[in-house]
Amino acid sequence: MASKRFRKITASILSVMLVVNVPSMGVLADELDTETDETVIEETVAEEPEEEVVEEEPAAVESFEAADVEEAEAEPAEEDSVEIPAAPDLNVSIHIDTSDLGPDLTEDEMFEGYFFTPTVNDPMRVTDDAVYTRAFAGVDLYSYTYMETEIAKIAAGKQSSTVITLPVTEDLGNTFYSRDYGAAYFYDFDGGVWTDAIDDAIHSYLCDTTNVVTALLCNHPYEMYWYDKVTGIDIESGDIDVVGIYDEADGTQRLVMNFDFIYSLSVAQAYRGGSQYTFNTSKAAIAKEAAANARAIVDANQYKTDLQKLTAYKEAICSLVDYNYSAAGSSTMAYGDPWQLVWVFDGDANTKVVCEGYSKAFKYLCDMTNFRRDISCIIVYGDCGGGHMWNIVNMDDGRNYLVDVTNSDDNAIGSRGGLFLVPFTSGNMNSGYNFKVSSRTMTYIYDTKMLNCFETWELMLSEEAYVEPAAPIQDPAQIKGRSLALEGYIVLNFMLDLPDQFINDPDARIKMNDEISTVPAPEADGRYRLTYNLAAAQINDDVTLTLLDGNGNKYLLLDKDGNNVTGGYTFSAHDYIELANAMSSNTKLKTMLQYMAEYGKYAQINFDYDADDVVLDSTIASEINAVTADTLKGYKHVEARSSGSTISYRSSTLSLESATSINHNFVPASGKTVNDYIFKVDGETVTTSSRGQFRLAVIDGVFRLSINNIGSGDLNKAYVVTIEDKATGNLQLSLQYSALSYAYRVMEKCGGTDDYLDLQNTVRALYLYFLKADAYFNN
């Protein structure tokens, strides 16, 4: 899954406020499969906490009860309905001619576009979805979104049927009013007949169908390579289920009904299975296997220099296929057959290709490659003693060089490298370039379409030989370990070996999701620790790590097994939990992680953060339900205020967004400033300039004392806050408060009711999580 930024959300309960962020702890053992379960405690400096609005304490809890009553009264009562008549037998049947819709691409061009995308699961787009869908809403947006998902399944060979059913139900808005269709009613109860208004209502869902289909063809042409545009789409309505008919105050009727729209998309003959509406999934399977084989070639050469990679690609293609002389001699042969590309990598020794297959296969491999320098490849065609297709490669020296893989095959004229990354002998772009190979001269003349399609600089070839740069190639960085640190934050750690080449680059950067940072100082063992802070509700979020060199290009990165992950290495807290369950023998560690994960789920629910797919552990849920205020009463805070004190305690908040923090709010007497007092936490003086674990700030006249970066094993620790009068040294106020004091406060005010139930469950889960963390860290 893609990574998301956690949203700060607050919920007020009397004199306390919850801002759920991230739980905290010490540090778990580093990589489980390579290191021991020894716990290493790390000290970190808490970040500056975000300012939060101090909420006034409501007058009484009855205010919350009143809100509940008012909300209940606002729920409208459903009126009685009469006996529901049988639905009419409507015959909604529409045909949409799509031959002129979308880009002017043939099925072969669309398939090649789909296959030519280096990652088949993310097909190419030729337009921005927003251009065609920005005005979509309601049924149009629903239809578009539903259809594009189904189309992607078909393109990938995961679904053979091209008959797509879109259900029109309550979620889509299945309520209709007869006045909107110029009628008093849909059903005449006196006459026992349906009116034409119901037919109009159903057809109203089809008014923008052509726009939806146009958007699909324009935004996803390559995923619709199997679709027969000429035959088009047939749309029918399914059976109608009338849910109810209700009389309205204005004398019209309200009709609620469920029904389906069935879209039947014709399959082009070349991709058709057993019927007009069946896709031959074997076609997609062959293409996917060919793509995997091509990827294997790129991966096998990933550590070579750029020149070595290009040479290896040429040799691999020539070893995989032979030239199809019979096809080349056919008068009907024309460029544009996407299977020429697939056949190179399909693993079938019997498939042969012409120059189109050689040149497209070479570009395909280049497009998938993370070159260490700036190198690109294009395909051109024209004349070379007959119709021919070849490549031009723009190398890191800025010059263009001819690559003719076809004529570099065994026993061909350029088999010894005479037509691979070589300078031309004579000629020019307009009259043709001449290359002398042994005693022969090969002349390459661009087709007129190429001269119009490409910029001049893209077609001009070099008359100087290519010289590989003497600069050293990239020494790879490598991931050596991953761990989950819990030192007041939930932190994903990536332990890396970084080469001097990367470290000494002043502009080198580290990117984790959207956050970019510089290279940190090395650890004692010489490795580099890269960290990413998570909120509790982000346990399932992926964190993707990439390294960027000084030019902003992705730097060569290997995973622990030596695989190339330059494009991005992804890991999550959930992945670590699974790793612990599989590799660790420490039952206390695994138990703590289990309860941490469950706490994260309750945090997701409480703040509606990707909560739709959350599945709670039933056993732990029963334990959570058993936690009451009485369970937590031992953590109740203790406050003492001296007689004549000029400062009072207002409220406390628990912050869990980036680290577990307690924030105490104090209100001074009129005329008093923060400089009139001495603030201490556990005997340590805290001022507005403090930047350690304890911090002091003035917000709208309220003194905010923050205790940051509390470890999960310390959630029960009651920090002692004292405030003295600076002039006299007299104690004004003292407060003993732990993170679990907040949990008790929530349960004391709301326990036994349904008020703020998600909040109650969150602090209950936090408490159980603490018990397991305490057993792991402190026992």
C-alpha positions in Angstrom: 0.0 0.0 0.0 0.8 3.6 -0.7 2.1 5.5 2.5 -0.2 8.3 3.9 0.3 11.3 6.2 -1.4 10.8 9.5 -4.1 13.4 10.3 -4.1 15.2 13.6 -7.5 14.8 15.2 -8.7 15.9 18.7 -11.6 14.8 20.9 -12.5 16.6 24.1 -13.6 14.8 27.2 -14.3 17.3 30.1 -10.9 18.5 31.3 -8.8 16.3 29.1 -8.2 16.2 25.4 -6.9 13.3 23.3 -4.8 14.0 20.2 -3.9 10.5 19.0 -0.5 10.3 17.6 2.2 7.6 18.0 2.8 5.3 21.0 6.2 5.0 22.3 8.8 2.6 23.8 12.4 1.7 23.9 14.1 0.0 21.0 13.4 -3.4 19.7 16.2 -5.7 18.6 17.7 -5.0 15.2 17.1 -7.3 12.2 15.6 -10.5 13.6 17.0 -12.8 11.0 20.6 -11.6 11.5 20.9 -10.4 15.0 19.8 -11.4 18.5 16.8 -10.2 20.4 18.9 -8.1 22.7 17.2 -4.9 23.6 19.2 -1.7 23.1 17.8 1.4 24.8 18.4 4.6 22.8 17.9 8.2 23.9 16.4 10.6 21.4 15.6 14.3 21.5 11.9 14.9 21.0 10.9 17.1 18.1 9.1 20.4 18.8 5.5 19.5 19.5 2.8 21.0 17.4 0.8 23.7 19.1 -2.7 22.6 20.1 -5.8 24.5 21.0 -6.5 24.5 24.7 -10.2 23.6 25.1 -12.2 24.9 28.0 -13.8 22.4 30.3 -17.5 22.0 29.6 -19.8 22.9 32.4 -21.1 19.4 32.9 -21.3 16.0 31.4 -25.0 16.6 30.7 -23.9 18.7 27.7 -22.7 15.5 26.0 -25.9 13.7 26.9 -27.9 16.5 25.4 -25.9 16.3 22.2 -26.7 12.6 22.0 -30.4 13.2 22.5 -30.5 15.9 19.9 -28.7 13.7 17.4 -31.2 10.9 18.0 -34.2 13.2 17.5 -32.7 14.4 14.2 -33.0 11.0 12.7 -36.1 11.0 10.5 -38.7 8.3 10.8 -39.5 6.4 7.6 -43.1 6.7 6.5 -45.2 3.7 5.9 -45.3 2.4 2.4 -48.2 0.7 0.6 -48.1 -2.8 -0.8 -45.3 -2.8 -3.4 -46.5 -3.8 -6.9 -44.5 -6.0 -9.2 -41.9 -4.2 -11.3 -42.7 -3.6 -15.0 -40.9 -5.7 -17.6 -38.8 -2.9 -19.1 -36.5 -3.5 -22.0 -33.7 -1.0 -21.9 -31.4 -1.8 -24.7 -28.8 0.7 -26.0 -26.0 0.3 -28.5 -23.0 2.7 -28.5 -20.9 3.1 -31.6 -17.3 3.7 -30.4 -15.5 3.5 -33.7 -14.9 7.3 -33.6 -14.3 7.6 -29.8 -11.0 7.9 -28.1 -7.5 8.0 -29.7 -7.0 6.8 -33.2 -5.2 3.6 -32.3 -5.6 0.1 -33.6 -5.8 -3.0 -31.4 -2.2 -3.8 -32.2 -1.0 -0.3 -31.2 -3.0 -0.4 -28.0 -1.6 -3.9 -27.1 2.0 -2.8 -27.8 1.4 0.3 -25.6 0.2 -2.0 -22.8 3.1 -4.4 -23.2 5.7 -1.7 -23.7 5.1 -0.3 -20.2 8.0 -1.7 -18.2 5.6 -2.6 -15.3 2.6 -4.4 -16.7 0.5 -3.7 -13.6 0.7 0.0 -14.2 -0.3 0.5 -17.8 0.7 3.6 -19.7 -1.7 6.6 -19.9 -1.9 9.0 -22.8 -4.1 11.5 -21.0 -4.7 12.8 -17.5 -7.8 11.2 -16.0 -8.9 14.6 -14.7 -9.3 16.0 -18.2 -12.1 13.6 -19.0 -13.6 12.9 -15.6 -13.4 16.3 -13.7 -17.2 16.9 -14.4 -18.2 13.3 -13.4 -20.4 12.8 -10.4 -23.0 10.4 -9.1 -23.7 7.6 -11.5 -21.2 8.8 -14.1 -18.3 8.8 -11.6 -19.4 5.5 -10.2 -19.7 3.9 -13.7 -16.3 5.2 -14.7 -14.5 4.0 -11.6 -16.3 0.6 -11.7 -15.6 0.0 -15.4 -11.9 1.0 -15.3 -11.3 -1.6 -12.5 -12.9 -4.3 -14.5 -11.1 -3.4 -17.7 -7.8 -3.6 -15.9 -8.6 -7.1 -14.7 -9.4 -8.2 -18.3 -6.2 -6.6 -19.7 -4.1 -8.5 -17.2 -5.8 -11.8 -18.0 -7.5 -12.1 -14.6 -11.0 -12.1 -16.1 -12.2 -13.6 -19.3 -15.8 -12.3 -19.4 -16.2 -8.8 -20.9 -19.8 -8.6 -19.7 -19.7 -6.1 -16.9 -22.6 -5.7 -14.5 -23.0 -2.3 -12.6 -25.4 -2.6 -9.7 -27.6 0.5 -9.1 -28.4 0.3 -5.4 -28.7 2.6 -2.4 -25.0 3.5 -2.4 -25.4 4.9 -5.8 -28.6 6.8 -5.2 -31.5 4.7 -6.2 -34.3 7.1 -5.2 -36.4 8.8 -7.9 -39.1 11.5 -7.7 -41.9 11.5 -10.3 -41.9 15.3 -10.4 -38.4 15.2 -12.0 -39.9 13.3 -14.9 -43.0 15.5 -15.4 -45.4 13.0 -13.8 -47.5 12.9 -10.7 -46.7 9.3 -10.0 -44.7 6.3 -11.2 -47.5 3.8 -10.4 -51.2 4.4 -10.7 -52.6 2.5 -7.8 -56.2 3.1 -8.9 -55.6 1.8 -12.4 -52.9 -0.7 -11.3 -50.5 0.4 -14.1 -47.0 1.8 -14.3 -46.4 5.1 -16.1 -43.7 6.0 -18.6 -42.0 7.9 -15.8 -40.3 4.8 -14.5 -38.8 4.2 -17.9 -37.6 7.7 -18.0 -36.0 7.3 -14.5 -34.0 4.3 -15.5 -32.9 5.9 -18.8 -31.7 8.9 -16.9 -28.8 6.8 -15.7 -27.7 6.4 -19.3 -27.7 10.0 -20.4 -23.9 10.4 -20.1 -22.8 6.8 -20.9 -21.1 7.9 -24.1 -19.0 10.4 -22.1 -18.0 7.6 -19.7 -17.0 5.3 -22.5 -15.0 8.1 -24.2 -13.2 8.8 -20.9 -12.3 5.1 -20.6 -10.9 4.9 -24.2 -8.9 8.1 -23.8 -7.5 7.5 -20.3 -7.0 3.7 -20.6 -6.4 2.9 -24.3 -3.6 0.4 -23.7 -5.7 -1.5 -21.2 -8.4 -1.8 -23.8 -6.2 -3.4 -26.4 -8.6 -6.4 -26.5 -11.7 -4.2 -27.2 -13.4 -4.1 -30.6 -14.1 -0.4 -31.1 -15.9 -1.0 -34.4 -18.5 -3.4 -32.9 -19.0 -1.2 -29.9 -20.9 -1.7 -26.6 -24.4 -3.0 -25.8 -26.1 -1.9 -22.6 -29.1 -3.5 -21.1 -31.0 -3.1 -17.8 -31.3 -6.1 -15.5 -34.3 -7.1 -13.4 -35.9 -4.3 -11.4 -36.4 -4.7 -7.7 -38.9 -2.1 -6.4 -38.0 -1.4 -2.7 -40.8 1.0 -2.0 -43.2 3.7 -3.3 -44.0 6.6 -1.1 -46.4 9.6 -1.4 -44.8 13.0 -1.2 -46.3 16.1 0.3 -46.5 17.8 -3.1 -48.7 15.1 -4.6 -45.9 13.3 -6.4 -44.3 9.9 -5.7 -40.9 8.8 -4.5 -39.7 5.5 -5.9 -36.9 3.4 -4.5 -35.6 0.6 -6.7 -32.5 -1.5 -7.3 -31.5 -2.7 -10.7 -28.4 -3.5 -12.8 -26.9 -2.1 -16.0 -25.2 -4.8 -18.0 -22.4 -3.6 -20.3 -21.3 -6.0 -23.0 -18.0 -5.1 -24.6 -17.1 -6.9 -27.8 -13.7 -8.5 -28.0 -11.5 -7.9 -31.1 -11.1 -11.1 -33.2 -7.4 -11.4 -32.5 -8.0 -11.6 -28.7 -11.4 -13.3 -28.7 -12.0 -16.5 -26.7 -15.1 -18.7 -27.2 -17.5 -15.9 -27.9 -17.8 -12.3 -28.8 -17.7 -11.3 -25.1 -14.9 -13.6 -24.0 -11.3 -12.6 -23.8 -8.6 -15.2 -24.5 -6.6 -14.9 -21.3 -3.8 -17.0 -22.7 -2.8 -14.0 -24.8 -2.3 -12.0 -21.6 -0.5 -14.9 -20.0 2.0 -15.2 -22.9 2.6 -11.4 -22.8 3.1 -11.5 -19.0 5.6 -14.4 -19.2 7.5 -12.6 -22.0 7.6 -9.4 -19.9 9.0 -11.4 -16.9 11.7 -13.0 -19.1 12.7 -9.6 -20.4 12.9 -8.3 -16.8 15.2 -11.2 -15.9 17.6 -10.1 -18.6 17.7 -6.6 -17.2 18.2 -7.9 -13.6 21.0 -10.3 -14.7 23.0 -7.3 -16.0 22.1 -4.7 -13.4 25.7 -4.3 -12.0 27.4 -3.8 -15.3 28.5 -0.5 -16.7 26.0 1.2 -19.1 28.0 0.1 -22.2 28.2 -3.4 -20.9 24.4 -3.5 -20.4 23.7 -2.3 -23.9 26.1 -4.9 -25.3 24.5 -7.6 -23.2 21.0 -6.7 -24.4 22.1 -6.9 -28.0 23.7 -10.3 -27.5 20.7 -11.6 -25.5 18.2 -10.7 -28.2 20.3 -12.3 -30.9 20.6 -15.5 -28.9 16.8 -15.7 -28.2 15.5 -15.5 -31.7 16.3 -16.0 -35.4 15.4 -13.8 -38.3 12.2 -14.7 -40.1 13.2 -14.7 -43.7 9.9 -16.0 -45.0 8.0 -13.1 -43.4 10.5 -10.6 -44.6 10.0 -11.8 -48.2 6.2 -11.4 -48.0 4.7 -8.5 -49.9 2.1 -8.1 -47.2 4.5 -7.5 -44.3 4.0 -4.2 -42.5 5.2 -2.6 -39.3 2.8 -2.5 -36.3 2.6 -6.2 -35.2 2.9 -6.1 -31.4 3.7 -9.8 -31.2 7.0 -9.2 -32.8 8.1 -7.8 -29.5 6.5 -10.6 -27.4 8.0 -13.3 -29.6 11.5 -12.3 -28.8 11.0 -13.0 -25.1 8.3 -15.8 -25.2 10.8 -18.6 -24.7 9.6 -20.4 -27.7 12.4 -21.4 -30.1 10.0 -21.8 -33.0 8.9 -18.1 -33.0 11.0 -15.9 -35.3 10.9 -12.2 -35.9 11.9 -9.5 -38.4 13.7 -6.3 -37.8 10.7 -4.9 -35.9 11.0 -7.5 -33.2 14.8 -6.9 -32.8 14.5 -3.1 -32.5 11.5 -3.1 -30.3 13.0 -5.7 -27.9 16.2 -3.6 -27.6 14.2 -0.5 -26.7 12.0 -2.5 -24.3 15.1 -3.6 -22.3 16.5 -0.1 -22.3 13.2 1.3 -21.0 13.3 -1.0 -18.0 16.9 -0.2 -17.2 18.2 2.1 -14.4 21.2 3.4 -16.3 23.9 4.9 -14.2 24.1 7.8 -16.6 21.7 9.6 -18.9 21.0 7.2 -21.7 17.9 6.8 -23.8 16.8 4.8 -26.8 14.3 5.4 -29.7 13.0 3.3 -32.6 13.2 4.5 -36.2 12.4 3.0 -39.6 13.1 3.7 -43.2 15.2 2.1 -46.0 18.4 0.0 -45.8 18.4 -1.9 -49.1 14.7 -2.4 -48.3 12.2 -1.6 -45.6 14.0 -1.7 -42.2 13.6 -0.8 -38.5 16.5 0.0 -36.1 17.4 2.0 -33.0 19.2 5.2 -32.1 20.7 5.5 -28.7 21.5 8.8 -27.1 24.6 8.1 -24.9 25.9 10.0 -21.9 28.2 12.1 -24.1 25.1 13.7 -25.6 25.6 12.1 -29.0 23.4 9.7 -31.0 24.6 6.4 -32.2 23.2 3.8 -34.6 22.2 0.4 -33.1 21.1 -2.2 -35.7 20.4 -5.4 -33.6 19.0 -7.2 -36.6 22.1 -7.0 -38.7 24.2 -7.7 -35.5 22.8 -11.2 -35.3 25.0 -14.3 -35.9 26.3 -14.5 -39.5 24.9 -11.0 -40.3 27.0 -8.3 -41.7 27.4 -6.5 -38.3 27.9 -9.6 -36.2 31.3 -8.4 -35.0 30.0 -5.0 -33.8 30.2 -3.1 -37.0 26.7 -1.7 -36.6 26.5 -1.3 -32.9 27.2 2.2 -31.3 29.5 3.2 -34.1 30.0 6.5 -35.9 28.8 7.0 -39.5 31.3 7.1 -42.4 29.6 9.7 -44.6 26.2 11.2 -45.5 23.7 13.2 -43.5 20.3 13.0 -41.9 18.4 13.9 -45.0 20.2 11.9 -47.7 21.0 9.0 -45.4 23.9 7.9 -43.2 26.5 5.5 -44.6 28.4 3.0 -42.5 31.3 1.0 -43.8 31.4 -2.6 -42.5 34.3 -4.7 -43.7 34.2 -4.1 -47.5 30.5 -3.2 -47.7 28.7 0.1 -47.2 25.3 0.1 -45.4 23.1 3.1 -46.0 20.3 4.1 -43.6 17.6 6.5 -44.9 14.9 7.7 -42.6 11.3 7.5 -43.7 9.7 10.9 -44.1 7.4 10.2 -41.2 10.5 9.9 -38.9 11.7 13.3 -40.0 8.3 14.7 -39.1 8.0 12.7 -35.9 11.3 13.4 -34.2 13.3 16.6 -33.5 16.4 17.1 -35.6 18.8 16.5 -32.7 17.2 13.1 -32.1 18.0 11.8 -35.6 21.5 13.4 -36.1 24.1 10.7 -35.7 27.7 11.0 -34.4 30.7 10.9 -36.7 32.9 10.3 -33.7 33.4 7.0 -32.0 31.8 6.6 -28.5 34.3 6.6 -25.6 33.1 5.2 -22.3 33.8 7.7 -19.5 36.7 7.0 -17.3 34.8 8.1 -14.2 34.2 5.3 -11.7 30.8 3.6 -11.8 28.6 3.7 -8.8 29.5 1.5 -5.9 26.2 0.1 -4.7 24.6 1.0 -1.3 23.1 -2.0 0.4 20.4 -2.5 3.0 21.9 -4.6 5.9 19.1 -4.7 8.3 15.6 -3.4 9.3 14.2 -2.9 12.7 11.4 -1.4 14.6 12.4 1.2 17.2 9.9 2.3 19.9 11.8 5.0 21.8 8.8 7.3 22.2 8.1 7.0 18.5 7.2 4.1 16.4 10.2 4.2 14.1 11.1 2.1 11.1 14.9 1.8 10.9 16.8 0.9 7.8 20.5 0.0 8.4 22.6 0.6 5.3 26.2 0.3 4.1 26.8 3.5 2.1 29.8 3.8 -0.2 32.2 6.8 0.0 31.0 7.8 -3.4 27.5 8.5 -2.1 28.6 9.9 1.3 31.0 12.4 -0.3 28.4 13.7 -2.7 27.3 16.9 -0.9 24.0 16.9 -2.8 23.2 13.3 -2.2 19.8 12.8 -0.5 17.7 10.1 1.1 14.0 9.8 0.3 11.5 7.9 2.4 8.0 8.3 0.9 7.7 12.1 0.4 10.3 13.0 3.0 13.8 14.0 1.8 16.8 14.3 4.1 20.6 14.5 4.0 23.0 11.6 4.9 23.1 11.1 8.7 26.2 10.5 10.8 27.3 6.9 10.9 26.7 4.6 13.8 29.5 3.2 15.9 29.7 0.1 13.6 30.1 2.3 10.5 26.6 1.6 9.2 24.0 4.3 8.6 20.6 4.3 10.3 17.8 5.8 8.3 14.6 6.4 10.4 11.0 7.1 9.6 8.5 8.0 12.3 5.0 6.5 12.2 1.8 7.0 14.0 0.0 4.1 15.6 -2.6 4.0 12.9 0.1 3.8 10.3 1.4 0.4 11.2 0.2 -1.1 7.9 1.5 1.8 5.8 4.4 1.1 3.4 7.5 3.2 3.7 9.5 3.3 0.4 13.2 4.1 0.6 15.2 5.5 -2.3 18.7 7.1 -2.6 19.2 10.1 -4.8 22.6 11.2 -6.1 23.6 14.9 -6.5 21.8 15.1 -9.9 18.6 13.8 -8.4 18.9 10.4 -10.1 18.2 7.2 -8.2 21.4 5.8 -6.8 22.3 2.1 -7.0 20.7 0.3 -4.0 20.7 -3.4 -3.2 18.6 -5.3 -0.6 20.0 -7.7 1.9 20.1 -10.5 -0.7 21.9 -8.4 -3.3 18.8 -7.7 -5.4 18.6 -4.4 -7.2 16.0 -2.2 -5.5 17.2 1.1 -6.9 13.7 1.9 -7.9 12.6 1.8 -4.2 12.7 -0.6 -1.2 9.5 -0.9 0.7 8.9 -2.0 4.2 6.3 -1.5 7.0 5.9 -1.9 10.7 3.4 -4.7 9.9 6.2 -6.4 7.8 8.4 -6.3 10.9 5.7 -7.8 13.1 5.3 -10.7 10.6 9.1 -11.1 10.6 9.2 -11.3 14.4 6.4 -13.9 14.4 8.3 -16.0 11.9 11.9 -15.6 13.2 11.9 -14.7 16.9 11.7 -17.1 19.8 11.0 -14.3 22.2 7.4 -14.8 23.2 7.3 -11.5 25.1 8.5 -9.6 22.1 5.9 -11.2 19.8 3.1 -10.7 22.4 4.0 -7.0 22.7 4.0 -6.6 18.9 0.6 -8.3 18.7 -0.9 -5.9 21.2 0.8 -2.9 19.5 -0.7 -3.9 16.2 -4.1 -4.2 17.8 -3.7 -0.8 19.4 -2.9 0.6 16.0 -6.2 -0.9 14.7 -8.2 0.9 17.4 -6.4 4.1 16.5 -7.4 3.6 12.9 -11.0 3.2 13.9 -11.0 6.1 16.3 -9.7 8.5 13.6 -11.2 6.8 10.6 -7.8 6.2 9.0 -8.1 3.5 6.4 -10.5 1.7 8.8 -12.7 0.0 6.3 -10.6 -3.2 6.2 -9.7 -3.4 9.9 -10.3 -6.8 11.4 -10.1 -6.9 15.2 -8.7 -9.8 17.2 -11.8 -11.2 19.0 -9.7 -12.5 22.0 -8.0 -9.1 22.6 -11.3 -7.4 22.0 -12.8 -9.2 25.0 -9.8 -8.1 27.1 -10.3 -4.5 26.0 -14.0 -4.6 27.0 -13.0 -5.8 30.4 -10.9 -2.6 31.1 -12.8 -0.2 33.2 -12.2 2.9 35.2 -11.7 0.7 38.2 -8.9 -1.1 36.4 -7.1 2.1 35.9 -7.8 3.9 39.1 -4.3 3.3 40.3 -3.1 5.8 37.7 -5.4 8.6 38.8 -3.5 11.9 38.8 -2.7 13.7 42.1 -2.9 17.5 42.3 -2.1 19.8 45.2 -2.4 23.5 45.2 -1.1 25.7 48.0 -3.2 28.2 49.8 -3.0 31.6 48.1 -1.5 30.1 45.0 -1.5 32.4 42.0 -1.6 29.7 39.4 -4.1 26.9 38.7 -4.2 23.7 36.8 -6.7 23.7 33.9 -6.3 20.4 31.9 -4.0 17.8 30.4 -3.8 16.3 27.0 -2.2 13.2 25.7 -0.5 13.6 22.3 0.4 10.6 20.2 0.9 12.0 16.7 4.7 11.7 16.3 5.6 10.7 19.9 3.8 10.1 23.1 3.6 13.3 25.1 1.7 14.7 28.0 0.8 18.4 27.8 -0.3 20.2 31.0 -2.1 23.5 30.8 -1.8 26.1 33.6 -3.6 29.4 34.0 -1.9 32.2 36.0 -3.5 34.9 38.0 -4.1 38.2 36.3 -0.9 40.2 35.8 1.4 37.2 36.2 3.8 36.1 33.5 5.8 32.9 33.0 8.9 34.6 34.4 7.2 34.9 37.8 7.4 31.1 38.3 9.9 28.3 38.4 8.7 25.1 36.6 10.2 21.7 37.3 9.6 18.2 36.2 11.1 15.5 38.4 13.3 18.2 39.9 14.6 19.4 36.5 14.0 23.1 35.8 12.2 23.8 32.5 12.1 27.2 30.8 10.7 28.5 27.5 14.1 28.0 26.0 14.4 24.3 27.0 14.8 21.9 24.1 15.0 18.5 25.9 12.3 16.1 26.9 10.6 18.8 28.9 9.5 22.0 27.3 7.5 25.1 28.3 5.5 27.4 26.0 3.0 30.3 26.4 -0.1 29.9 24.2 -2.7 32.6 24.4 -1.8 33.4 28.0 -1.9 29.7 29.1 1.3 28.0 30.2 1.9 24.7 28.3 4.3 22.3 30.0 5.1 19.3 27.7 6.6 16.0 28.7 7.7 14.4 25.4 9.0 11.2 24.1 7.5 8.9 26.7 8.4 5.2 26.2 5.7 2.6 26.1 7.3 0.9 29.1 7.0 4.2 30.9 3.3 5.0 30.2 2.7 4.4 33.9 5.4 6.7 35.1 3.9 9.6 37.1 6.0 12.6 36.3 6.1 15.1 39.2 5.5 18.7 38.1 6.1 21.5 40.6 5.6 25.2 40.2 7.2 27.7 42.6 6.9 31.4 43.0 10.3 32.7 41.8 10.3 35.7 44.2 9.5 33.8 47.4 10.5 30.2 46.4 7.1 29.0 47.8 5.5 26.0 46.2 2.4 27.1 44.3 1.2 23.8 42.8 2.2 20.2 42.3 0.9 17.6 39.9 1.7 13.9 39.5 0.4 12.6 36.1 1.2 9.7 33.8 0.1 8.9 30.3 -2.2 6.3 31.8 -3.7 9.0 34.1 -5.3 10.3 30.9 -6.7 6.8 30.1 -8.2 6.7 33.6 -9.8 10.1 33.1 -11.5 9.0 29.9 -12.9 5.8 31.5 -13.9 7.7 34.6 -16.0 10.1 32.6 -17.3 7.8 29.8 -16.9 4.2 31.0 -20.1 2.3 31.1 -21.7 4.4 28.4 -21.5 4.6 24.7 -20.1 8.1 24.8 -16.9 8.3 22.8 -16.8 4.5 22.6 -14.0 4.5 20.0 -12.0 6.8 22.3 -12.6 4.5 25.2 -11.4 1.5 23.2 -8.3 3.4 22.1 -7.1 4.1 25.6 -8.1 0.6 26.8 -5.9 -0.8 24.0 -3.1 1.6 24.9 -3.3 0.3 28.5 -3.1 -3.4 27.4 -0.2 -2.5 25.0 1.6 -0.9 28.0 1.3 -4.1 30.1 2.9 -6.1 27.3 5.6 -3.5 26.7 6.3 -3.3 30.4 6.7 -7.1 30.5 9.1 -7.0 27.5 11.2 -3.9 28.4 11.2 -3.8 32.2 11.0 -7.4 33.2 
